[in-house]
Amino acid sequence: MVRHVVARLLLVGQLSMMWQACTSVRTTGSREAPAGTGGIAVRVFADDAARRAGEPSPPAVVGELERRQGGVWRPIFRSLSPSWAVAGLPPGSYRIRFPARLDEGGNVIRLSGSARQVEVREGRVTQVEAVLRHVPAAVVALAAVPVVVAAVLLAQWLDDHHLPAPPLPPPEVVEAVFYLSLDWPAVGWVGVADRASPVVTSHFPGEGALVAARRVRVVFAFSEPLQPGELEAAGVTVLGEQSGLVPGVVSYDEEQWWVVCEPREDLAPGDTYHVTLAADAVEDLGGNKLDAPVSFSFRSAP
């Protein structure tokens, strides 16, 4: 058993050096959405074999959806999940990027590669696939995991136009669906009468992951920007079943919309850690807090 675990960790360590940027981002078609709205559904695959098998299974790759505002491309959504969709989008041009990934310690590694521009049409959900080069499936053990099946951020402009919320894509297409509430004419990300709570779109490490790194950055990725000054550091806890509370530095990454906890000390070998983000630890730009705490667990290698 010990040899098996050690061999697996060595393999993950070797394979992590083989990461490359996204080599293929393409639209594969579209399907029906309610009139007056549009959407984008994204799936990221480790390689062509995974794509042919229909199994989104890459490691924690940062996916960004951008819209052109005031002559500048600005992010409107981010996720670490391999499969996600954004609904309730006004028709127009959007751009999808995969600018970075997380290594086995949760550190950001920049990726090269250009953005792909996609068109969103009224009444259609544009389907997009991204295929990574030389990303082994074995590394998926540390992949970010979607926290919700459907995180509903109801768009105020849908109500203004008396439009129903777009239906959820089928489960075989995406794992998490988000409805954005945005003020498109404004410069930057501004909620429209924002009363919806922020949502954790994914986290790192994934639920139940076996972590080889002795110090791993814990990351909560959000669906929208947060108020930097409202982050409560005490609202993020990392608790080892054997080692107890892990002291750490909690910060907000404004560029990525991440809440990050960096331990001050090494993780104890062979322990199980439970991570919790308290509901009142963060606020979005509209002053809304999380609906409920977000928790997950991971294991440290022996």
C-alpha positions as CSV (number, residue, x, y, z in Angstrom):
1,M,0.0,0.0,0.0
2,V,2.8,2.4,1.0
3,R,4.7,1.6,-2.2
4,H,1.6,2.2,-4.3
5,V,1.0,5.7,-2.7
6,V,4.7,6.7,-3.1
7,A,4.7,5.5,-6.7
8,R,1.6,7.5,-7.4
9,L,3.0,10.6,-5.9
10,L,6.3,10.3,-7.8
11,L,4.3,9.9,-11.0
12,V,2.2,13.0,-10.3
13,G,5.4,14.9,-9.6
14,Q,7.0,13.8,-12.9
15,L,3.9,14.4,-15.0
16,S,3.3,17.9,-13.6
17,M,6.4,19.0,-15.6
18,M,4.7,18.1,-18.8
19,W,1.9,20.7,-18.6
20,Q,1.5,22.8,-21.7
21,A,-0.9,25.5,-22.7
22,C,-4.3,25.0,-24.4
23,T,-3.6,24.1,-28.0
24,S,-7.1,24.0,-29.3
25,V,-10.2,26.1,-28.4
26,R,-13.1,25.7,-30.8
27,T,-16.8,26.1,-31.1
28,T,-18.6,22.8,-31.7
29,G,-22.1,24.0,-32.4
30,S,-25.0,25.5,-30.5
31,R,-28.4,24.6,-29.1
32,E,-31.6,26.4,-28.3
33,A,-32.0,29.0,-25.5
34,P,-34.9,31.3,-24.6
35,A,-35.4,34.2,-27.0
36,G,-33.6,37.4,-26.1
37,T,-30.8,35.6,-24.2
38,G,-27.8,33.6,-25.1
39,G,-25.2,31.5,-23.4
40,I,-21.8,29.8,-23.6
41,A,-21.1,26.2,-22.4
42,V,-17.4,25.2,-22.0
43,R,-15.7,21.9,-21.5
44,V,-12.0,21.4,-21.1
45,F,-10.3,18.1,-22.0
46,A,-6.9,16.8,-21.0
47,D,-6.2,15.5,-24.5
48,D,-7.9,14.3,-27.7
49,A,-8.5,10.8,-26.2
50,A,-10.5,12.4,-23.3
51,R,-12.4,14.6,-25.8
52,R,-13.3,11.6,-27.9
53,A,-14.5,9.8,-24.8
54,G,-16.5,12.8,-23.7
55,E,-14.8,13.0,-20.3
56,P,-13.8,16.5,-19.2
57,S,-10.8,15.7,-16.9
58,P,-8.1,18.3,-16.9
59,P,-6.4,19.6,-13.8
60,A,-7.1,23.0,-12.3
61,V,-7.0,25.2,-15.3
62,V,-8.2,28.8,-15.0
63,G,-11.0,29.5,-17.5
64,E,-12.0,33.1,-18.2
65,L,-14.9,34.5,-20.1
66,E,-14.5,38.1,-21.4
67,R,-16.7,40.7,-23.0
68,R,-15.6,43.8,-24.8
69,Q,-16.5,46.9,-22.9
70,G,-15.3,50.4,-23.7
71,G,-12.9,49.0,-26.3
72,V,-11.3,46.7,-23.7
73,W,-11.8,43.0,-23.1
74,R,-12.8,42.6,-19.5
75,P,-13.5,39.3,-17.6
76,I,-17.0,38.6,-16.5
77,F,-16.7,35.1,-15.3
78,R,-13.9,32.7,-14.0
79,S,-13.8,29.1,-12.9
80,L,-11.3,26.3,-12.2
81,S,-13.8,23.7,-13.1
82,P,-13.3,21.6,-16.3
83,S,-17.0,22.0,-17.3
84,W,-19.2,25.1,-16.8
85,A,-21.7,27.3,-18.6
86,V,-22.8,30.9,-18.4
87,A,-26.4,31.7,-19.3
88,G,-28.4,34.9,-19.6
89,L,-25.8,36.6,-21.9
90,P,-26.7,39.4,-24.2
91,P,-25.9,38.5,-27.8
92,G,-22.5,39.7,-29.1
93,S,-18.8,38.8,-29.2
94,Y,-17.1,37.2,-26.2
95,R,-13.7,35.8,-25.7
96,I,-12.5,32.7,-23.8
97,R,-9.0,32.4,-22.3
98,F,-7.1,29.8,-20.3
99,P,-4.3,32.0,-18.9
100,A,-3.0,29.9,-16.0
101,R,-3.1,26.7,-14.1
102,L,-2.5,25.6,-10.5
103,D,0.4,23.2,-9.8
104,E,0.2,20.4,-7.1
105,G,0.9,23.0,-4.4
106,G,-1.8,25.5,-5.6
107,N,0.8,27.9,-7.1
108,V,-0.2,29.8,-10.2
109,I,1.7,28.8,-13.4
110,R,1.1,31.1,-16.4
111,L,0.1,29.5,-19.7
112,S,0.9,30.7,-23.1
113,G,-1.7,30.7,-25.9
114,S,-4.2,33.1,-27.4
115,A,-7.8,33.8,-26.6
116,R,-10.6,32.5,-28.7
117,Q,-13.4,34.9,-29.8
118,V,-16.8,33.3,-29.9
119,E,-20.2,34.7,-30.9
120,V,-23.3,34.5,-28.7
121,R,-26.5,34.6,-30.7
122,E,-30.0,35.4,-29.4
123,G,-31.8,32.2,-28.5
124,R,-28.7,30.0,-28.7
125,V,-26.1,28.5,-26.3
126,T,-22.7,28.4,-28.0
127,Q,-20.8,25.2,-27.2
128,V,-17.0,25.4,-26.8
129,E,-14.3,22.8,-26.3
130,A,-10.7,23.3,-25.2
131,V,-8.1,20.5,-25.6
132,L,-4.8,20.6,-23.7
133,R,-1.6,19.2,-25.0
134,H,0.2,16.5,-23.0
135,V,-1.8,16.8,-19.8
136,P,-1.9,13.3,-18.3
137,A,-5.1,12.0,-16.8
138,A,-3.2,10.9,-13.7
139,V,-2.8,14.5,-12.5
140,V,-6.6,14.8,-12.3
141,A,-6.4,13.7,-8.7
142,L,-5.7,17.3,-7.8
143,A,-8.3,18.8,-10.1
144,A,-10.6,21.6,-8.9
145,V,-14.1,20.3,-8.2
146,P,-17.3,22.3,-8.9
147,V,-19.0,23.1,-5.6
148,V,-22.5,23.4,-7.0
149,V,-24.6,21.7,-9.6
150,A,-26.5,24.9,-10.5
151,A,-25.5,28.2,-9.0
152,V,-28.3,30.6,-9.8
153,L,-27.3,34.3,-10.1
154,L,-30.6,35.6,-11.6
155,A,-30.1,38.3,-14.1
156,Q,-32.1,41.5,-13.3
157,W,-32.2,42.4,-17.0
158,L,-34.2,39.2,-17.7
159,D,-36.9,40.4,-15.4
160,D,-36.8,43.8,-17.0
161,H,-37.5,42.2,-20.3
162,H,-40.0,39.7,-18.9
163,L,-37.8,36.8,-20.0
164,P,-37.6,33.5,-18.3
165,A,-34.3,32.2,-16.9
166,P,-32.5,30.1,-19.4
167,P,-32.9,26.3,-18.8
168,L,-30.0,24.3,-17.4
169,P,-27.9,22.5,-20.0
170,P,-28.1,18.8,-19.8
171,P,-25.8,17.1,-17.2
172,E,-23.7,15.5,-19.8
173,V,-22.7,18.9,-21.1
174,V,-21.7,20.9,-18.0
175,E,-21.3,20.4,-14.3
176,A,-22.1,23.9,-13.1
177,V,-24.4,26.6,-14.6
178,F,-24.3,30.3,-13.7
179,Y,-26.6,33.1,-14.6
180,L,-24.9,36.5,-14.6
181,S,-26.4,39.8,-13.5
182,L,-24.3,42.5,-15.2
183,D,-24.5,46.1,-16.2
184,W,-23.1,45.9,-19.7
185,P,-22.9,49.6,-20.5
186,A,-20.8,50.2,-17.5
187,V,-17.0,50.0,-17.6
188,G,-16.0,47.0,-15.5
189,W,-18.0,44.5,-13.5
190,V,-21.1,46.1,-12.0
191,G,-24.1,44.3,-10.7
192,V,-27.5,45.4,-11.7
193,A,-29.5,45.9,-8.5
194,D,-27.3,43.1,-7.3
195,R,-29.2,41.1,-4.6
196,A,-27.7,37.7,-5.4
197,S,-25.1,36.1,-3.3
198,P,-21.6,35.4,-4.6
199,V,-21.0,31.8,-5.4
200,V,-17.8,29.7,-5.1
201,T,-17.5,28.2,-8.6
202,S,-14.7,25.8,-7.7
203,H,-11.9,25.1,-5.2
204,F,-8.4,23.7,-4.9
205,P,-7.5,21.1,-3.9
206,G,-10.4,19.0,-5.0
207,E,-12.7,17.1,-2.6
208,G,-10.8,14.1,-1.3
209,A,-7.6,14.9,-3.2
210,L,-4.3,13.3,-2.1
211,V,-1.8,16.3,-1.8
212,A,1.9,15.6,-2.2
213,A,3.0,19.2,-1.5
214,R,3.9,19.9,2.1
215,R,2.5,23.4,1.8
216,V,-0.5,23.8,-0.5
217,R,-2.3,27.0,-1.3
218,V,-6.0,26.6,-0.7
219,V,-8.0,28.5,-3.3
220,F,-11.7,29.4,-3.5
221,A,-12.7,30.7,-6.9
222,F,-15.6,33.0,-7.2
223,S,-18.2,33.8,-9.8
224,E,-17.7,37.6,-9.5
225,P,-15.4,40.2,-7.9
226,L,-15.4,40.7,-4.1
227,Q,-14.9,43.6,-1.9
228,P,-11.2,43.4,-0.9
229,G,-11.6,45.3,2.3
230,E,-14.4,43.1,3.5
231,L,-12.5,39.8,3.6
232,E,-12.5,38.3,7.1
233,A,-9.3,36.3,7.4
234,A,-10.7,34.4,10.4
235,G,-13.5,33.1,8.2
236,V,-11.1,30.6,6.5
237,T,-10.1,27.6,8.6
238,V,-8.0,24.6,7.8
239,L,-8.3,21.9,10.4
240,G,-6.3,18.7,10.5
241,E,-8.0,15.7,12.2
242,Q,-4.7,14.9,13.9
243,S,-2.7,18.1,13.7
244,G,-5.5,20.6,14.6
245,L,-5.9,24.1,13.2
246,V,-3.3,25.2,10.6
247,P,-2.2,28.8,10.9
248,G,-2.2,30.6,7.6
249,V,-2.3,33.9,5.7
250,V,-5.6,34.7,4.0
251,S,-5.7,37.1,1.1
252,Y,-7.9,38.1,-1.9
253,D,-6.5,37.9,-5.4
254,E,-8.3,40.7,-7.2
255,E,-7.1,39.7,-10.6
256,Q,-8.4,36.1,-10.4
257,W,-11.4,36.7,-7.9
258,W,-9.8,34.1,-5.6
259,V,-9.7,33.9,-1.8
260,V,-6.4,32.2,-1.0
261,C,-5.2,30.7,2.3
262,E,-1.4,30.0,2.5
263,P,-0.3,27.8,5.4
264,R,2.5,29.1,7.6
265,E,3.7,25.6,8.3
266,D,4.0,22.3,6.6
267,L,1.1,19.9,6.5
268,A,1.4,16.9,8.8
269,P,2.0,13.7,6.8
270,G,-0.9,11.3,6.4
271,D,-3.5,13.6,7.9
272,T,-7.0,14.6,6.7
273,Y,-7.8,18.3,6.5
274,H,-11.1,20.0,6.5
275,V,-11.4,23.4,5.0
276,T,-14.2,25.9,5.6
277,L,-15.0,29.3,4.2
278,A,-17.5,31.0,6.5
279,A,-20.7,32.5,5.0
280,D,-19.8,36.0,6.4
281,A,-16.1,35.9,5.4
282,V,-16.6,37.7,2.0
283,E,-18.9,40.3,0.3
284,D,-19.4,41.0,-3.4
285,L,-19.5,44.5,-4.8
286,G,-23.2,44.8,-3.9
287,G,-22.5,43.9,-0.3
288,N,-24.0,40.4,-0.5
289,K,-22.5,37.5,1.5
290,L,-22.5,33.8,0.8
291,D,-25.7,32.0,1.4
292,A,-24.0,29.3,3.4
293,P,-20.5,28.1,4.4
294,V,-18.5,26.2,1.8
295,S,-16.5,23.2,3.0
296,F,-14.4,20.4,1.6
297,S,-11.7,17.9,2.7
298,F,-8.4,16.7,1.3
299,R,-5.6,14.4,2.5
300,S,-1.8,14.9,2.8
301,A,0.5,12.3,1.6
302,P,2.2,9.9,4.1
